[in-house]
Amino acid sequence: MTVDLSPVQEYYKDKTIFITGASGFMGKVLLEKLLYSCHSLKEVIIICRPKRGKTAETRLEEMYKLPIFQRIKDERPHMLKKVTIYQGDVTFDLLGLSGGSLKHVTENTNIVFHMAATLKLEGNLRDAIDMNLVGTKRALAVAKQMKNLEAFIHLSTAFCNCDQEVMYEKVYEFPHKPEDLIRMAEWMDVKTLDTITPDLLKPHPNTYTYSKRLAEILVRDHYESMPVIIARPSIVSPAAYEPIPGWVDNMNGPTGLMIGCGKGVIRSVLVNQEYKAEVIPVDYAINGLIVIPYEFNKQAKRPSQVPVYNITNADHRKMTMGTVVELSKRINRQIPLNAGLWYPDPCVTTNRFYHNINVALFHWLPAYFLDFLLLLFGQKRFMVRVQQKISTGLGVLQFFTLTAWSFRSELYCSLWNKLNEEDKAIFNMNMNVKETEDDYMEQCALGARKFILKEKEEDIPSARLHMKIQYVVDVVCKTLIVGLFLYYVLKWTGVLALF
């Protein structure tokens, strides 16, 4: 039976796609969307490394058990057979491919999505260079051997040029050369490299954005001989519509912050509430990535400069962080998380001194107290260790929450504007939908409950009751603390003796 295909679907007909990083958050959504919507493609090849004693094949089987692949199982189960997996790793030469696997990849691939990276903002420089910079170099080396390559899409980040007041869709120069950093990381010992890292990174806040910036320059330098393209998503948030509204599989960025605050574990955050929140739903980002190779190859004339797409939310859809905070508090009262540690009412401030006092009193003090109780009862202590992770996470996040970001995303917007109605229905990037930001954040809250915390929807009424009890306890404790403080101040000053 002949199936009518949209222009984008027609482009992907009989194509072979190669993906690095398919086991990541965005990688999973990309794989699912390609299989579901570009169902006339020939093959999707992914590489995956063994992890925790599980082979690449076992990890793929487990991935298929995720709820996001259910619609493929229900409607197009034959598409799963179009996925070929090889054991591979971007930290190995030729991505760990050799012999028959390398030959199959280089002789058949038409489109490459290079998404593998380390996202650890607090990670050391050697690991960041090896994964994000040298890993990209290795992926390019394999892509150079591909006989039918039409597009190599390198996934970067919108925040890699943080020294720019306005970030346009272009590659920015940087004094450090990628090859120089690669050579330095090869011969310099880790201790020395860690010592000079703070000076090397300036003006970058972490090794992630620094290594991603150098990787962009490396990719740009291959544009003359290869069809390379750079895509820069901002902070990628849970799905707006597909494959499942609110779907998320990690606690990075806003999801982790939402859960930490919702559980009452995070009691203070450094956030400038006047600045805009820079997030993009994962399905909007993935639909953009899929359309990019189609748009690139339908042009009559190749652009003179490497195409760069800032995949960011439209300005009129961006909320201030203050609005996000208030919405989060309201939604958390409606859809509370189960068994929180304390009533979720974090202090949001830009004052570091005030924040540090709050952290000492409401993060570290309770953590040590709870660990002490666990020690008395002969249980395993964990709260201080959890708090250390939270402290590190908040430390690297504050650069993004205390900085005003300005992105120009004309090329990304043009992807949507150039699609016909049929493709717009399939590859949604519409920034003028009827659903509000409130609706989306509610979906994010439900997604965090369901997919990360594995909490059931029927538990929400009891969670609301639990929160009400926590509220009373919170008010009583605060009243007692303030009362005792005033009592001792009045006693110390002698005012109390007057009464």
BATOR-550558 format. One record per residue (C-alpha): x, y, z; residue number from 1. Coordinates in Angstrom, 1 decimal, decimal comma. Each point is the difference from the previous one (the first is absolute). Last residue first. Layout:
N
{pase {X Y Z} NUM}
...
END
This chain:
499
{pase {8,2 44,4 82,4} 499}
{pase {3,1 2,2 0,2} 498}
{pase {2,1 -3,2 0,5} 497}
{pase {-0,8 -1,1 -3,5} 496}
{pase {1,8 3,1 -1,4} 495}
{pase {3,3 -1,0 1,5} 494}
{pase {1,8 -0,2 -3,3} 493}
{pase {0,8 -3,7 0,5} 492}
{pase {-3,6 -0,8 1,1} 491}
{pase {-1,5 1,7 -3,0} 490}
{pase {2,4 -1,7 -2,3} 489}
{pase {-0,6 -3,4 1,7} 488}
{pase {-3,8 0,4 -0,3} 487}
{pase {0,2 1,2 -3,6} 486}
{pase {2,0 -3,1 -1,0} 485}
{pase {-2,3 -2,3 1,9} 484}
{pase {-3,1 1,5 -1,7} 483}
{pase {1,6 -0,1 -3,5} 482}
{pase {1,0 -3,7 0,5} 481}
{pase {-3,4 -0,9 1,5} 480}
{pase {-1,9 1,8 -2,7} 479}
{pase {2,1 -1,7 -2,7} 478}
{pase {-0,6 -3,4 1,5} 477}
{pase {-3,8 0,5 0,4} 476}
{pase {-0,3 1,3 -3,6} 475}
{pase {2,0 -2,9 -1,5} 474}
{pase {-1,9 -2,6 2,1} 473}
{pase {-3,3 1,5 -1,2} 472}
{pase {1,2 -0,1 -3,7} 471}
{pase {1,4 -3,5 0,4} 470}
{pase {-3,5 -1,2 1,1} 469}
{pase {-1,5 1,7 -3,0} 468}
{pase {2,6 -1,7 -2,2} 467}
{pase {-0,8 -3,4 1,3} 466}
{pase {-3,7 0,6 -0,8} 465}
{pase {0,9 1,0 -3,5} 464}
{pase {2,2 -3,1 -0,4} 463}
{pase {-3,0 -2,1 1,1} 462}
{pase {-2,1 1,6 -2,7} 461}
{pase {2,8 -0,5 -2,6} 460}
{pase {0,6 -3,7 0,6} 459}
{pase {-2,5 -1,0 -2,8} 458}
{pase {2,4 1,6 -2,5} 457}
{pase {2,6 -2,6 0,9} 456}
{pase {3,7 0,9 0,7} 455}
{pase {2,7 -1,5 -2,1} 454}
{pase {2,4 2,8 1,1} 453}
{pase {1,4 0,7 -3,5} 452}
{pase {-2,7 -1,0 -2,4} 451}
{pase {-3,2 0,5 1,9} 450}
{pase {0,7 2,8 2,5} 449}
{pase {2,3 1,9 -2,4} 448}
{pase {-2,5 -0,4 -2,8} 447}
{pase {-2,9 1,3 2,1} 446}
{pase {2,1 3,1 0,9} 445}
{pase {1,1 0,5 -3,6} 444}
{pase {-3,7 -0,3 -1,2} 443}
{pase {-0,9 2,7 2,5} 442}
{pase {2,8 2,1 -1,3} 441}
{pase {-1,4 -0,4 -3,5} 440}
{pase {-3,6 1,0 1,0} 439}
{pase {1,3 3,0 1,9} 438}
{pase {2,1 1,1 -3,1} 437}
{pase {-3,3 0,1 -1,9} 436}
{pase {-1,5 -2,4 -2,6} 435}
{pase {-1,4 1,8 -3,0} 434}
{pase {3,1 -0,3 -2,0} 433}
{pase {2,0 2,9 -1,5} 432}
{pase {3,6 -1,4 0,2} 431}
{pase {-0,7 -2,8 -2,5} 430}
{pase {2,9 -2,3 -0,3} 429}
{pase {-2,0 -3,1 -0,9} 428}
{pase {1,5 -2,5 -2,4} 427}
{pase {-3,0 -2,0 -1,2} 426}
{pase {-2,8 2,6 -0,2} 425}
{pase {2,5 2,6 -1,3} 424}
{pase {1,1 -2,6 -2,6} 423}
{pase {-3,5 -0,1 -1,4} 422}
{pase {-0,5 3,7 0,2} 421}
{pase {3,1 0,8 -2,0} 420}
{pase {3,3 0,7 1,7} 419}
{pase {1,8 3,3 -0,7} 418}
{pase {-1,2 1,8 3,1} 417}
{pase {1,0 -2,8 2,3} 416}
{pase {3,6 -0,1 -1,2} 415}
{pase {0,1 3,8 -0,2} 414}
{pase {-0,3 0,2 3,8} 413}
{pase {3,2 -2,0 0,4} 412}
{pase {1,8 2,3 -2,5} 411}
{pase {-1,3 3,2 1,7} 410}
{pase {1,1 -1,1 3,5} 409}
{pase {1,7 3,0 1,6} 408}
{pase {0,8 -0,7 3,6} 407}
{pase {0,2 2,3 3,0} 406}
{pase {0,9 -1,4 3,5} 405}
{pase {-0,1 2,0 3,2} 404}
{pase {2,2 -1,8 2,6} 403}
{pase {-0,8 -0,9 3,6} 402}
{pase {-1,8 -3,2 -0,8} 401}
{pase {2,6 -1,3 -2,4} 400}
{pase {3,0 0,7 2,2} 399}
{pase {-2,1 -1,4 3,0} 398}
{pase {-0,2 -3,4 -1,6} 397}
{pase {3,7 -1,0 0,7} 396}
{pase {-0,3 0,7 3,8} 395}
{pase {-3,5 -1,5 0,2} 394}
{pase {1,3 -3,3 -1,3} 393}
{pase {3,0 0,0 2,3} 392}
{pase {-2,2 0,8 3,1} 391}
{pase {-2,6 -2,7 -1,1} 390}
{pase {2,8 -2,6 -0,3} 389}
{pase {1,4 0,9 3,4} 388}
{pase {-3,5 0,0 1,5} 387}
{pase {-0,5 -3,6 -1,2} 386}
{pase {3,3 -1,0 1,7} 385}
{pase {-1,1 1,7 3,1} 384}
{pase {-3,4 -1,8 -0,1} 383}
{pase {1,4 -3,5 -0,5} 382}
{pase {0,7 -1,8 3,3} 381}
{pase {-0,7 -3,7 0,1} 380}
{pase {-2,1 -1,0 3,0} 379}
{pase {1,1 -1,0 3,5} 378}
{pase {-2,7 2,0 1,7} 377}
{pase {2,5 2,4 1,5} 376}
{pase {1,8 0,4 -3,3} 375}
{pase {-3,3 0,8 -1,7} 374}
{pase {-0,7 2,6 2,6} 373}
{pase {3,4 1,6 -0,7} 372}
{pase {-0,6 -0,1 -3,7} 371}
{pase {-3,3 1,8 0,6} 370}
{pase {1,8 2,7 2,0} 369}
{pase {2,9 0,4 -2,5} 368}
{pase {-2,5 0,5 -2,9} 367}
{pase {-2,2 2,3 2,1} 366}
{pase {3,0 2,3 0,7} 365}
{pase {1,3 -0,2 -3,6} 364}
{pase {-3,1 1,1 -2,0} 363}
{pase {-2,2 2,2 2,2} 362}
{pase {2,4 1,9 2,3} 361}
{pase {3,2 0,0 -2,2} 360}
{pase {-1,9 0,4 -3,2} 359}
{pase {-2,1 2,8 1,4} 358}
{pase {3,2 1,8 1,2} 357}
{pase {1,6 -0,5 -3,4} 356}
{pase {-3,1 1,4 -1,8} 355}
{pase {0,0 3,2 2,2} 354}
{pase {3,7 0,5 -0,9} 353}
{pase {-0,6 -0,8 -3,6} 352}
{pase {-2,8 2,6 -0,4} 351}
{pase {-1,8 -0,8 -3,3} 350}
{pase {-2,9 -1,7 1,8} 349}
{pase {-2,6 -2,7 -0,2} 348}
{pase {-0,8 -1,6 3,4} 347}
{pase {-1,5 -3,4 -0,4} 346}
{pase {-3,6 -0,8 1,1} 345}
{pase {-0,5 -3,8 -0,3} 344}
{pase {-1,0 -1,1 3,5} 343}
{pase {2,6 -2,4 1,2} 342}
{pase {1,5 -3,5 -0,9} 341}
{pase {-2,7 -0,7 -2,5} 340}
{pase {-1,9 -3,3 0,2} 339}
{pase {-1,8 0,1 -3,4} 338}
{pase {0,3 2,9 -2,4} 337}
{pase {-2,7 2,7 -0,1} 336}
{pase {-2,3 0,5 -3,0} 335}
{pase {-2,3 3,0 1,0} 334}
{pase {2,4 1,5 2,5} 333}
{pase {2,9 -0,7 -2,3} 332}
{pase {-1,8 1,7 -2,9} 331}
{pase {-0,3 3,2 2,1} 330}
{pase {3,7 -0,1 1,0} 329}
{pase {1,1 -0,8 -3,5} 328}
{pase {-2,1 2,8 -1,4} 327}
{pase {1,6 2,5 2,4} 326}
{pase {3,5 -1,2 -0,8} 325}
{pase {-0,6 0,1 -3,8} 324}
{pase {-1,5 3,5 0,3} 323}
{pase {3,2 1,1 1,8} 322}
{pase {2,1 -1,7 -2,5} 321}
{pase {-1,5 2,2 -2,7} 320}
{pase {-2,0 -1,9 -2,6} 319}
{pase {1,0 -0,5 -3,6} 318}
{pase {-2,8 -0,6 -2,4} 317}
{pase {0,1 3,5 -1,6} 316}
{pase {3,8 -0,4 -0,6} 315}
{pase {-0,4 -3,3 -1,9} 314}
{pase {1,7 -2,9 1,7} 313}
{pase {3,5 -1,0 -1,0} 312}
{pase {1,6 -2,2 -2,6} 311}
{pase {2,8 2,3 -1,1} 310}
{pase {0,8 -1,5 -3,4} 309}
{pase {3,4 0,4 -1,6} 308}
{pase {0,6 -0,5 -3,7} 307}
{pase {3,7 0,0 -1,0} 306}
{pase {0,7 3,1 -2,0} 305}
{pase {-0,2 0,4 -3,8} 304}
{pase {-3,5 -1,6 -0,1} 303}
{pase {-0,3 -2,8 -2,6} 302}
{pase {-2,1 1,0 -3,0} 301}
{pase {-3,1 -1,6 -1,3} 300}
{pase {-1,2 -0,7 3,5} 299}
{pase {-1,9 -3,3 0,4} 298}
{pase {3,0 -1,6 1,8} 297}
{pase {0,1 2,3 3,0} 296}
{pase {-3,7 0,1 0,5} 295}
{pase {-0,3 -3,8 0,1} 294}
{pase {3,1 -0,3 2,2} 293}
{pase {-1,5 2,6 2,5} 292}
{pase {-3,5 -1,5 0,2} 291}
{pase {1,0 -2,8 2,3} 290}
{pase {1,9 2,3 2,4} 289}
{pase {-2,9 2,4 0,2} 288}
{pase {-2,4 -2,9 0,9} 287}
{pase {2,5 -1,0 2,7} 286}
{pase {0,1 3,5 1,5} 285}
{pase {-3,8 0,4 0,1} 284}
{pase {-0,4 -3,6 1,4} 283}
{pase {2,6 0,8 2,8} 282}
{pase {-1,9 3,1 1,2} 281}
{pase {2,2 3,1 -0,2} 280}
{pase {1,3 1,9 3,1} 279}
{pase {1,5 3,4 0,6} 278}
{pase {-1,8 1,6 3,0} 277}
{pase {0,0 3,8 -0,4} 276}
{pase {1,6 2,2 2,6} 275}
{pase {-1,9 2,0 2,6} 274}
{pase {0,0 -2,8 2,6} 273}
{pase {3,7 0,0 0,3} 272}
{pase {0,6 -3,4 1,6} 271}
{pase {2,2 -1,2 2,8} 270}
{pase {-1,8 -2,9 1,7} 269}
{pase {-1,0 -0,8 3,6} 268}
{pase {-1,8 -2,8 1,6} 267}
{pase {0,8 -2,9 -2,2} 266}
{pase {-1,0 -3,2 1,7} 265}
{pase {-3,7 1,0 0,3} 264}
{pase {-1,1 -2,8 -2,3} 263}
{pase {-1,4 2,5 -2,5} 262}
{pase {3,2 2,1 0,2} 261}
{pase {2,2 -3,0 -1,0} 260}
{pase {-2,6 -1,3 -2,5} 259}
{pase {-0,3 3,4 -1,8} 258}
{pase {3,8 0,6 0,1} 257}
{pase {0,6 -3,5 -1,4} 256}
{pase {-2,5 0,7 -2,8} 255}
{pase {1,4 3,5 -0,7} 254}
{pase {3,5 -1,2 -0,8} 253}
{pase {0,8 -3,7 0,0} 252}
{pase {-2,2 -2,4 1,9} 251}
{pase {-0,3 -2,6 -2,8} 250}
{pase {-2,5 -2,0 -2,0} 249}
{pase {-2,7 2,6 -1,1} 248}
{pase {-3,4 -0,4 -1,5} 247}
{pase {-2,4 2,9 0,8} 246}
{pase {-2,3 -0,7 -3,0} 245}
{pase {0,8 -3,4 -1,5} 244}
{pase {1,8 -0,5 -3,3} 243}
{pase {-0,8 2,7 -0,4} 242}
{pase {-1,9 3,1 1,2} 241}
{pase {2,0 2,4 2,2} 240}
{pase {2,9 -2,3 0,8} 239}
{pase {2,0 0,7 3,1} 238}
{pase {2,7 2,8 -0,1} 237}
{pase {3,2 0,5 -2,1} 236}
{pase {2,0 3,0 1,2} 235}
{pase {0,9 1,9 -3,2} 234}
{pase {0,5 -2,0 -3,2} 233}
{pase {2,9 0,8 -2,3} 232}
{pase {0,1 -1,8 -3,3} 231}
{pase {3,1 0,1 -2,2} 230}
{pase {0,1 -1,2 -3,6} 229}
{pase {2,7 -1,9 -1,9} 228}
{pase {-0,2 -0,9 -3,7} 227}
{pase {3,7 -0,8 -0,3} 226}
{pase {3,1 1,4 -1,9} 225}
{pase {-0,4 3,8 0,6} 224}
{pase {-2,0 -0,5 3,1} 223}
{pase {2,8 -1,9 1,9} 222}
{pase {1,3 3,1 1,8} 221}
{pase {-3,5 0,7 1,3} 220}
{pase {0,0 -3,4 1,8} 219}
{pase {3,2 0,8 1,8} 218}
{pase {-1,2 3,4 0,9} 217}
{pase {-3,2 -1,5 1,4} 216}
{pase {2,0 -2,5 2,0} 215}
{pase {2,0 2,9 1,6} 214}
{pase {-3,3 1,5 1,2} 213}
{pase {-1,3 -3,3 1,3} 212}
{pase {3,2 -0,5 2,0} 211}
{pase {-0,5 3,4 1,7} 210}
{pase {-3,7 -0,5 0,6} 209}
{pase {0,6 -3,3 1,7} 208}
{pase {3,2 0,9 1,9} 207}
{pase {-1,8 2,6 2,1} 206}
{pase {-0,7 3,7 0,5} 205}
{pase {1,6 1,1 -3,3} 204}
{pase {1,7 3,4 0,0} 203}
{pase {2,6 -1,3 0,8} 202}
{pase {0,4 -3,8 -0,3} 201}
{pase {3,8 -0,1 -0,2} 200}
{pase {0,5 2,0 3,2} 199}
{pase {-2,3 -2,4 2,0} 198}
{pase {1,6 -3,1 -1,7} 197}
{pase {3,6 0,8 1,0} 196}
{pase {0,1 -2,1 3,1} 195}
{pase {-2,3 -2,8 -1,5} 194}
{pase {2,5 -0,4 -2,8} 193}
{pase {2,9 -0,2 2,4} 192}
{pase {-1,8 -2,8 2,0} 191}
{pase {-1,1 -1,8 -3,2} 190}
{pase {3,4 -0,4 -1,5} 189}
{pase {0,8 2,0 -3,2} 188}
{pase {0,8 -2,0 -3,1} 187}
{pase {-3,3 -0,8 -1,6} 186}
{pase {-2,0 2,9 1,4} 185}
{pase {2,5 2,4 -1,5} 184}
{pase {-0,2 -1,6 -3,4} 183}
{pase {-3,8 0,3 0,0} 182}
{pase {0,2 3,6 1,2} 181}
{pase {2,3 0,9 -2,9} 180}
{pase {-2,2 -1,7 -2,5} 179}
{pase {-3,1 1,9 1,1} 178}
{pase {1,7 3,4 -0,2} 177}
{pase {-0,4 2,4 2,9} 176}
{pase {-0,4 3,7 -0,8} 175}
{pase {-3,7 -0,5 -0,8} 174}
{pase {-2,0 0,9 -3,2} 173}
{pase {-3,7 -0,1 0,0} 172}
{pase {-2,0 -2,4 -2,2} 171}
{pase {-3,3 1,5 -1,2} 170}
{pase {-3,6 0,0 0,9} 169}
{pase {0,1 3,2 2,1} 168}
{pase {0,6 0,1 3,8} 167}
{pase {-0,6 3,5 1,4} 166}
{pase {2,1 1,2 2,9} 165}
{pase {2,8 -2,4 -1,0} 164}
{pase {2,4 -1,4 2,7} 163}
{pase {-2,3 -3,0 0,5} 162}
{pase {0,7 -1,5 -3,4} 161}
{pase {-0,6 -3,6 0,9} 160}
{pase {-3,5 0,7 1,4} 159}
{pase {-2,1 -1,1 -3,0} 158}
{pase {1,5 -3,4 0,2} 157}
{pase {1,5 -2,3 -2,6} 156}
{pase {-1,5 -2,9 -2,0} 155}
{pase {2,0 -0,6 -3,2} 154}
{pase {-2,1 -0,8 -3,0} 153}
{pase {1,9 -1,7 -2,8} 152}
{pase {-2,0 0,2 -3,2} 151}
{pase {0,0 -1,6 -3,5} 150}
{pase {2,6 -2,8 0,4} 149}
{pase {-0,1 -2,6 -2,7} 148}
{pase {3,6 -1,4 0,0} 147}
{pase {0,5 0,3 3,7} 146}
{pase {3,8 0,0 0,8} 145}
{pase {0,0 3,6 1,1} 144}
{pase {-2,9 -0,9 2,4} 143}
{pase {2,4 -2,3 1,9} 142}
{pase {2,6 2,8 0,5} 141}
{pase {-2,8 2,4 0,9} 140}
{pase {-1,2 -2,3 2,8} 139}
{pase {3,6 -0,3 1,3} 138}
{pase {0,4 3,8 0,0} 137}
{pase {-3,3 0,3 1,8} 136}
{pase {1,2 -2,4 2,7} 135}
{pase {3,3 2,0 0,2} 134}
{pase {-2,1 3,1 0,9} 133}
{pase {-3,0 -1,1 2,0} 132}
{pase {1,2 -3,3 1,5} 131}
{pase {3,8 0,3 0,3} 130}
{pase {-0,1 3,8 0,6} 129}
{pase {-2,7 -0,3 2,7} 128}
{pase {1,8 -3,0 1,7} 127}
{pase {3,3 2,0 0,1} 126}
{pase {-1,7 3,2 1,2} 125}
{pase {-1,6 -1,5 3,2} 124}
{pase {-3,7 -0,3 0,3} 123}
{pase {-2,1 2,6 1,9} 122}
{pase {-2,3 0,7 -3,0} 121}
{pase {-0,3 -3,7 -0,6} 120}
{pase {-1,8 -0,3 -3,3} 119}
{pase {2,5 -2,4 -1,6} 118}
{pase {-0,7 -0,3 -3,7} 117}
{pase {-1,5 -2,2 -2,6} 116}
{pase {-2,4 1,9 -2,4} 115}
{pase {1,6 -0,4 -3,4} 114}
{pase {-2,9 -0,4 -2,3} 113}
{pase {1,3 -1,3 -3,3} 112}
{pase {-1,9 -0,3 -3,3} 111}
{pase {0,6 -2,1 -3,1} 110}
{pase {1,7 -3,1 1,5} 109}
{pase {0,3 -3,1 -2,1} 108}
{pase {3,7 -0,5 -1,0} 107}
{pase {1,5 1,6 3,1} 106}
{pase {-2,2 -1,7 2,5} 105}
{pase {0,1 -3,5 -1,5} 104}
{pase {3,8 0,2 -0,5} 103}
{pase {0,5 1,0 3,6} 102}
{pase {-2,2 -2,8 1,3} 101}
{pase {1,7 -2,6 -2,3} 100}
{pase {3,5 0,8 1,1} 99}
{pase {0,2 2,6 2,7} 98}
{pase {-2,0 2,3 2,1} 97}
{pase {1,1 1,3 3,4} 96}
{pase {-1,0 3,5 -0,9} 95}
{pase {2,7 0,1 -2,7} 94}
{pase {2,5 0,4 2,9} 93}
{pase {-1,7 -0,6 3,3} 92}
{pase {-1,4 2,7 2,4} 91}
{pase {-3,1 0,2 -2,3} 90}
{pase {-1,0 -3,5 1,0} 89}
{pase {-1,3 -2,9 -2,0} 88}
{pase {-1,7 -3,4 0,2} 87}
{pase {-2,2 -0,1 -3,1} 86}
{pase {-3,8 0,4 -0,2} 85}
{pase {-2,1 -0,3 -3,2} 84}
{pase {-3,5 1,3 0,2} 83}
{pase {-2,3 -0,8 -2,9} 82}
{pase {-1,6 -2,9 1,9} 81}
{pase {-1,5 2,5 2,4} 80}
{pase {-2,0 1,4 -3,0} 79}
{pase {-2,0 -3,3 -0,3} 78}
{pase {-1,9 0,9 3,2} 77}
{pase {-1,7 2,9 -1,8} 76}
{pase {-3,3 0,8 1,8} 75}
{pase {0,0 -1,6 3,5} 74}
{pase {3,7 -0,6 0,4} 73}
{pase {0,8 3,4 -1,5} 72}
{pase {-2,6 1,6 2,4} 71}
{pase {1,7 -1,8 2,9} 70}
{pase {3,5 1,4 -0,7} 69}
{pase {-0,4 2,9 2,4} 68}
{pase {-1,1 -2,3 2,8} 67}
{pase {3,5 -1,5 0,4} 66}
{pase {0,2 -3,7 -0,7} 65}
{pase {1,9 0,7 -3,3} 64}
{pase {2,8 1,5 2,0} 63}
{pase {0,4 -3,3 1,9} 62}
{pase {0,5 -1,8 -3,3} 61}
{pase {2,5 2,6 -1,1} 60}
{pase {2,0 -0,4 3,3} 59}
{pase {0,0 -3,8 -0,5} 58}
{pase {1,4 0,5 -3,5} 57}
{pase {2,8 2,3 1,2} 56}
{pase {1,0 -2,5 2,6} 55}
{pase {-0,9 0,4 3,7} 54}
{pase {2,7 -0,4 2,7} 53}
{pase {-0,6 3,5 1,4} 52}
{pase {0,3 1,5 -3,5} 51}
{pase {1,0 -1,4 -3,3} 50}
{pase {0,5 2,8 -2,6} 49}
{pase {-2,6 1,0 -2,5} 48}
{pase {0,1 0,8 -3,7} 47}
{pase {-3,1 0,6 -2,1} 46}
{pase {-0,8 -0,8 -3,6} 45}
{pase {-3,5 0,9 -1,3} 44}
{pase {-1,1 -1,7 -3,2} 43}
{pase {-1,9 0,4 -3,2} 42}
{pase {-2,3 3,0 0,7} 41}
{pase {-3,6 -0,3 -1,0} 40}
{pase {-1,3 0,3 3,5} 39}
{pase {1,3 3,6 0,5} 38}
{pase {-2,7 0,7 2,6} 37}
{pase {0,2 -2,9 2,4} 36}
{pase {3,6 -1,3 -0,5} 35}
{pase {1,4 3,5 -0,3} 34}
{pase {-2,0 1,2 3,0} 33}
{pase {1,1 -2,9 2,2} 32}
{pase {3,7 0,4 -0,8} 31}
{pase {-0,1 3,8 0,5} 30}
{pase {-1,8 -0,5 3,4} 29}
{pase {2,5 -2,5 1,1} 28}
{pase {2,9 2,2 -1,0} 27}
{pase {-1,4 3,1 1,7} 26}
{pase {0,1 -1,8 3,4} 25}
{pase {3,1 -2,0 -0,7} 24}
{pase {0,2 -3,6 -1,3} 23}
{pase {0,3 1,2 -3,6} 22}
{pase {3,3 1,8 0,8} 21}
{pase {1,4 -0,6 -3,5} 20}
{pase {-2,5 -0,4 -2,8} 19}
{pase {0,4 -1,2 -3,6} 18}
{pase {-2,9 0,4 -2,4} 17}
{pase {-0,6 -2,1 -3,1} 16}
{pase {-2,3 1,5 -2,6} 15}
{pase {-2,5 -2,0 -2,1} 14}
{pase {-2,7 2,8 0,4} 13}
{pase {1,4 2,7 2,3} 12}
{pase {-0,7 2,7 -2,6} 11}
{pase {-3,5 -1,3 -0,6} 10}
{pase {-0,8 0,3 3,7} 9}
{pase {1,1 3,6 -0,2} 8}
{pase {-2,1 0,7 -3,1} 7}
{pase {-3,0 -1,9 1,5} 6}
{pase {-0,5 -3,6 -1,0} 5}
{pase {-3,1 -1,6 -1,6} 4}
{pase {0,1 -3,7 0,7} 3}
{pase {-0,3 -2,5 -2,9} 2}
{pase {-1,3 -3,4 1,0} 1}
END
